[in-house]
Amino acid sequence: MTAKQALLELVETMSEEEAEEVLVQLREDPVDYDPLTPEEEAQLAESRAAVAAGDTVSANEHFRRLNV
């Protein structure tokens, strides 16, 4: 799925009011990301591989492990 397809699907789930809020925020405060460093790219690839392998836990399990 492309980024545009994912955005379109997300927009379809929003109410008109939610979409308007997001649109206003994007227009008023655009995000300017710095490029990822090679180390960050490697960490991202490692994380994506872990998710693809199913090496994840739910948020509830994560907080349970932290005793939160």
N, C-alpha and C positions, 0 to 999 in steps of 0.2 A: 504494500500500500504506500502510495506517495504521501508526502507531507500535505499536499493540497487535498487529497482524498480524505485524509484523517481530519483535517480542519473542517471540510464540508460535512463529514459525518457528525463531528462535535457540534457544529452550528445547528444542524438539524435537531439536536436534542435540547437546544436552548429555547427558552421563551423569548418573545420579542424584547422584553425588558432586559433580560440577561445579555442578549446579543447587542443591544444598544449600549449597555455598560461596557462591554468588552471593546466595542468599536470606539467609543469615546476615549477609553484608556489607551488604546493603541495609537490613536491619532494624537493625543496630548502628551504621551510619555513613551515614545518609541524606545525600544531596547537596543543598545549598541554593545554587542558582545565582542570581547577580545577574542582573537583566534585561539584555539586550543594549542597548548604546547605539545610536543611529542610525548611527554610523560602523561599528560592528561588524555591524549588520544589512546595511549596504551591502556590506561586505567579504564577508560570507557569501553574499549574492546573487550577487556577482561570481564567487566561487569555484564556486558551484553551476552558474552559466552556463558556466564554463570546462569543468567536468566534463561537462556535457550536450553541449557542442560537441566533446568528445573531446580536449580540450587537456590531456592528462595524460601522465605517464611512470611506468614501474614504479619500485618502490623500488630495485631493482638498478641501473636506469639512472640514477636520481637520485644514488645513492652513487658510481657510476662517474664521473659528471660532477664530483662533488666530490673525486675521487681518494681515496676512502675505502676 
